Amino acid sequence: MTEQAIIEERTDDLLGRGFARRDLARIAAIFGAGVVAASVGRPAWASGGVPDPAPNAKIRIGANECWAGPLAPGQAAAARIIASGNRYAPHDERGDFIKAVMAVEGVPYDHVAPWPGSSDPLSRAVVSFCSPTRGLVTADPTFELAGRTAEWLKVPVKRVPLTADYVHDVKGMVAADPNAGLYYICTPNNPTGTITPLADIEWLLDNKPTDAVLLIDEAYTHFAGVPTASYLAAARKDVVVMRTFSKIFGMAGMRMGYIMTDPANIARMMRYDGGMQSGALPLPSLACATASLTAAPLIAARREQMQAARGIALDHLKARGLDVKPTNANMFMIDWKTKPAKDMQAAFRTQSVEIGRSWPIWPTVSRVTVGSAAEMKAFCMALDKVWV
Ligand SMILES: Cc1ncc(COP(=O)(O)O)c(C=O)c1O
């Protein structure tokens, strides 16, 4: 269904239920970012097929999920708290979570807001900091949700190609719209897995309009194990750093994430729902996230497993003479050059392997998620059948 068709269907539904056309703007304002995200932000796992073909595939390496479930201490904490689920907050689980973030990231209590995943705050950042006169600047290719939300809102969007090293072209981003309301940097970037140096991020901060906000999406940072941008969220008022538990923590279906930013930005992003999205989170998800975030040795071990599994795939792809772009996260991009990525995705489906999508700027390039070592071996075997 196209975005226009979705809008028309929802509009017809509201009008059919007796709402007047003049009510629509008010309704949209109440639901705010939630409506935006639900309408235009296809779920992170959807690679374009309807219904989603991935659940039927034996090897699911299309959605940048983790190959394994939550870390053991997280699973235990989630299981423990279920018996107390009759209370909204049996103790102060939200506070405990925020304290864990403070300890790990070095940011003050009032700079942290937990959220059920990072898709919603990503859309909300666009709703909160952009307008028809203050646009969004994003990269190409990058995670698409911010751009889609902006288009929905009729906010001007500039998509700036990555540099030759596949990192964000921060100078190009400021030049593309020197008066934007929001600049979006995804590091490691989805889909390339590449890291934008903190020095480049600081350059962008020094050169953007002082009242514009920089959103730094670090969904994959634990897979890279490099210094993060949390210190910028603590030190400045114009930075939002965003995290999710959907990736290395293996909690995509449990919906947990958080933002780190100045309290005024948190208040602004929450103004659509009185803070419900961040204030009332499922207890098992909160407890699991708190216990996982502080399990540093287990996080490092998972990163090492990913690197070893990625090595298996990359060695094989190179031996087969394929062009694989550099990566520092749990995904890699293969340029098939002579075949559209969509056709290769379909070919892999015949082998019960669900690989990732492609981006319009690179139609012959597929994104593949790093799974377990066994999944990577199965991917290599499937490759040898479909790429002869
Ligand atoms: C870069 C990036 N940001 C945000 C998200 C949103 O994920 P979630 O809503 O599960 O936290 C994703 C999901 O794939 C992502 O790749």
The ligand as an ORCA input file, in Angstrom:
! r2SCAN-3c Opt
* xyz 0 1
  C      19.448      2.726     12.960
  C      18.186      2.261     13.566
  N      17.547      3.076     14.394
  C      16.394      2.712     14.956
  C      15.845      1.485     14.708
  C      14.529      1.170     15.348
  O      14.520      0.021     16.055
  P      13.578     -0.214     17.317
  O      12.328      0.569     17.152
  O      13.350     -1.687     17.314
  O      14.362      0.259     18.491
  C      16.471      0.599     13.842
  C      15.892     -0.717     13.520
  O      16.303     -1.443     12.682
  C      17.678      1.006     13.255
  O      18.337      0.222     12.399
*
